[in-house]
């Protein structure tokens, strides 16, 4: 019986061994078909520099060369690769300054949070980090706050200040310190409804207007003006919102006296109103009118005076108040100068008698609402003049041809008055398509 069992086990041994090899081959083939080994690239993996104190001990600082990133080539099973984050966040690349060589290069090491990926399955390019050793330089920069976004409707960012102080002390390689042009603390105020203190990560702009890379920032040390280290170059920014007030009338004063026999008959501004943002106290102090600090000098004027005034000086004297964002601070002021006895009357276009209006033409009038008629009284005994006493007419027959026309306005005045200035009306004439029957 035992001999039969032994013969059954040992008999045809080579055939059994061949069957085992075939089974293993089939298993490997099936495995490779369903879960093949592949190679995937992971670009732009940042390099983390550690143990920089080892160079600081000799009074030096390092500046990393290149982009500060590497490309990883990982060879693994498809199932493993599919579980890796496509942005490469599963990998950690380190440059240990304790391992710096005489050639100022630092070997790079890489690790993966997925334990299925081992170091021998990863190729890293470049394999080392080139650095330069420089003397440490320290300089103070004034940081500005940049608001991004729009607060809730009816409000604007009034003031935004860095809680730690606007003076930021930056230490690092002289080659980097010397190209710093601007330090900015950006804050997002989109939808903000109330005053708030927010965290901001400082941005550094070089003299070409480009932002510093992460590798460059890693070579710098940030402190506030009291010497406290700003971890991750982050500061606190206090943002105060101001309420917006729209359509505030502008009021301008004059100084001096016009020429003998003339007077100031009116003051107009373009625009007529402005929109401001301010604290509740400042908006209350403005009152019903925005009084411009700079008066218009009309000394000796015998004709209209037109000047442009910058509101910046006025606003500088009004604490807690500013123009809304993107508003033009300049205002055009026109002071009307008239001879004594002159009067300017506004006549609406609807009161003008138009003759010779051409058919099939579209007419656009400028001004579109009213014309100003300046008249002069021939004697002091002339009765007070009203707009109803004037008769105006315009002949539109020249507008039968497309074009732009400056047409004279005929003005009939009551006895005792004469026209002090010609009156014209600009008309743009264009033909319009005649609709056919059935349209």
C-alpha angles and dihedrals in degrees: 000000000000090000091056092050092049090049091050091052099042098034117105090006094161091053092052091049090051090051090053092052091049091050091050090048092050090049092051091047093051091046093051092047094051098034110018126181113255140175122233130184122223109192131193098026106167121238117232114211115210136182095028087156088078089071095036088062089068093047095258136118128204131233116198116225125220128021096317091238138093138204119237124206110200123191112196145123115299092243091056094046092050089058093055119096111253092223091062095242090138090070130077120196117192136191110196111203089205086073098052113141131219087259089060093248126130121208113236125228126196134200133182127215088218104081091205087073112073128194093252090061093059127080115195125204118226097022095201139034119238113217138176125216116224138170113268115253127191127199137166120234131187109236122212128204120236117198116210122195133013127282123228115302114284096029139085136188105271105177130359119185135174108246093214091051132271094263110093119189113212124188127186145097113345091231089064099037090053094057097049109118105165140012114205133184107205119202129186111226097169108147093353111165104184144017110294144171111229135182118248130189109219118241122208121209122196126217090272091057094252122133120243115258123238088255091055093046090051088062093056133081119212126205135167121240090271092056098255112146114245103221111223086357089280125151136182116245122199110214119196119193121215125203118245121232116192135200098024108171116239118229123195127187129208132221129203130026127277121240118295110286094023135097142185106263100177148342124222131179134201108243100028093204138025136205118231137182123213151133118291090254093051094047090050091050091054091064122184096326137041104230113207112223095214113074123207115247111226097170109153094354117159095173139036116301119217121187138161117232126197111219092205093094092050093049091047088065093049110076116212096018135102141156115267116264118289092011116142109241093206123094126191112223124195119191111196112220117196135177114251107274093029121121132185117215125192111224118193117229089239088067094055118098109227120200134184094026106179121231122238093024131114112219126201117192128209117227090034099196113032145345126228118233118196114200134179127219111230092209139015089244092065113124119249109276125228130191091246089066093064126085116203128187136174128195108221097182093107087063091072085096121060113258147086118289135186102208125192117241112222110220124195112199132193119253115286096038138086133191110266095194136012117262120218137176124207114221127186112200124198130168120240127210113264111234114237121229113281095027 
